[in-house]
Amino acid sequence: MPRLYLFAEGPTELTFADKVLKPHLAGFGVYLHPPVLIAHARKKGRAHRGGGRRYAPMRNDILRFLAQEKGADVFFTTMIDLYALAPDAPGLAAAEDIRHLPDQRVAALEQAFADDIQDRRFLPYIQLHEYEAYLFCDPACFAYFYDHHEKQIAALQAITDRYPTPELIDDGPHSAPSKRIAKELPDYEDAKAAVGAQVAELIGLDVIRSKCPHFAGWLTRLEGLGAGHSAPLSGGPASAGG
């Protein structure tokens, strides 16, 4: 059975991967190890984890895992946000030229990430634009956690309706998906590690993948590992989504 390590940017992604992705991928014959928070620093031989604002420690941590797990049936992936991506991330400056083309921009950054790691078992995924985009697939699910917030949830739905896909909700410092949610539901900011994952679970993978093509491409690629179809290094998850 292929095994998969996933490096998560924060607790929300970690919980989502463990509670939602892990059982789903098991149905395709892929074993997902307990997700790991990405490293943001390493001091005295110990990795400090959580947050994705520095690329070098994350890179070194991934390379360490790759060196320890040499099997051809062991794979590695990430769940990190395009929003506020580490300024030292490979390809970031060049990708600024296509900022107006989010799909191409994120695919170029994923390819640069893959080129930097240089291991066919590494399948980088950068969330367009961040995890909370998935929650805009069905904002009505927030009602399970926020009673008597019909007006605020309707405002979130109105945002969803303005975009062809929630993944195109932008990455401005005040308009990124998480910022928009926190504006309407301020309590979300402190509860997102739990609520963010549970809302996505209520929405369901089928709905998320139907409305988020970049996510769909990545998920399809991971599912394919169970059939022995390890994706080639060239062509990022976005291209796999069609």
N, C-alpha and C positions, 0 to 999 in steps of 0.2 A: 504493500500500500504506500503510495507517495505520501511524504510528510511535508508539512508547510509551516514555516515560521513567519509570523507577521509582526512587524514593528509598528506600533501605534503611536500617534502623536500625543494623545492624552487619554485620560480615564474614560471619556465618552466612547472613543473609538475602541478602546480596549474591551469595554463591556459589550459593545455591539458585536465585535468580532467573536467574543467568547460565547455570547448568548444567542446570536443570530447566525453568524457565518459558520461557526464550527459545526452545529448540527446539520446545516444545509449541505456543507461540503462533504460531511461524512456519508451522505446519501449518494455521493458521486465517487466514493472510494478514496477520498482525500482526508488524511488526518491532520487537523490543525492543532499544533502545539498551543499551550496556553500563551496568548499574545503577550508581547514584551513591549513595555514603554521604551521609546527611543531614547538614546543617551544624549544628554546635552552638555556633559562634561565628564572628565575622568580625573580623579584625584586620588593619589596614594594607591593606585591600582584598582580603584573601585569606580564603577560607572554610576553617575548620577542621572536619573531618568525622568522623562516627562518634559513636554515642550519641544518645539522644533525650530528654534530660532538660531541654532548654530549647526552648520552642516558637518564640519570636520569630525566632531565627536560621534555623530550618528554614522558617518561613513566608516570610521575606524571600528565602531562596534559591529556593524554589519560585516565588515571584512573579517573580524575575529570569529563571528559565528560561522561564516563561510569556511574558514580555515579549520574549525573544529568539526564541522559536519561535511565530510567530503563525498558522501554518497551521491550518485547520479539521480537518485529518486528523492532527494531532499531539496526543497525549493524555499525561496525567501521572497517576501513581498512587504510593502509598506502601506500605511494609511496616514499620509501627511497632507496638510492643506496647502493649496496654492496661495490662499490668502495669507499674507505675512510670511511667505516662504523665506527660509534662511537666506540672508543677503550673500553668503558665500556659496550658495548652491550652484552647481555647474550649469552653464548655459543661461543663467538668469539675465545677464546683460544683453545677450544676443536676442533673447526671446522678447525683450521690450519692443522690438520692431514690429512684432505681431500681437501686441497686447489687445488690439481691436478684434483679433480672431482667437477667442479663448480656446476653442478646440485644438487649433494648430499650436497655440502657445503651450498648452499643457502637454501635448504629445511631444513637442520639441524638448521640453524640460525633462520628461520621463526618459527620452532617448539619451539625453546628456547624462542623466543619472546612471542609466544602464552602461553607457560607454565608460563612465568613470569607474564603476565597480568591476566591469569586465569579467562577468561570470554568467554563463548562460542560464544558470539556475535562479538568477535574481530577476524578479519581475516587478519593477517599480510601479507604484500607483500613487499619483498625486490627485487629491480630491479637488474637483472643480465646483465651486471655488473653496468650499470647506464642508465639513461633515453636515452642518445644519441645513445644507441644501436639500438633503434627503427628506427632512421634516416638512418641507414645503410641498412634498408630493401629496400630502393630505393633512393640512393644518387642523382639520376638524378633530383629529386624534388628540390634540392638546386638551380638549374638553374633558378627557378622562382625569386630568391632573389639575385643571384650573376651572373650577365651578364658577358660574356666573361671570364668565369672561367672553360672552358671545360677541360683543362689539370688537374686542381685541382680536379674537380668532378670525372674525370676518375680515378684519384689516389684513391679517396674514394671508387669508385666501385671496384677497384682492391683489396682493403682491404676486402671488402665484399665477393669477390669471393674466398678468401682464407679460409673462415670459413664455416662450415656446417650451422651455425646460427649466426646472429649478436650478440646474447647473449653471445657467447663465445669469443668475442673480449675482451681482458684481462683487468685487473685492475691495470696495472703498472702506476706509476706517470707520465710517458711521453707517454704511449701507450693506456690508457683508451680511450673509444670512443670519449668523448668530446675533449680530448687532440689531437687526430688524426684529428678531424674536424678543430680545431683551427689552427693546423699546416698548413693545406691546405688553410683554409679560416679564416685568423686572425680576421676579423671583427666579426665573429660569437661569439667570447668571450663576447663582450659587447651587442650583440643583441640576445643572445640565449633565453631569456625569451619570446620574441615574435616570432623570426624565428624558434626556436626549436619546438614550439607548432604548428606553421603553416605548417612546413614541414611534421610533423607527420599527420596533418589533410589532407594534399594533398596525402600522401601515403595511408592513410585510414586504419581503424581498421582491415578490412578483410585481407589485405596484412600483416600487422604487426603480427596479430595472427597466420597467416599461416607460418611465418618465425621465430617466437619467441615463442617456446613452453612453456616456463615458464610464460610469459605474458599471453599466451592463456589459461593456466590453471586457472590463477587468474581471468581473464575476464569471463570465463565460470562459475566460482564459484559465481561471483557477479550477473551474469545473472540469475543463479539458485535461488537467493533469491526471485525473483519475482514470482517464481512458488511454493514458500513455501518450497524449499529444502535448508534449512540452513545447511551448511557444518559442519561436526563434527570437534571438536578441533583437533583430531589426524589427521595427514596427511596434509602437507602443500599444497599450491597452485601448487607447481611443480608436485606433484603426481596427482593432478586433471587434469593436462594437458596431461596425458597419455605418 
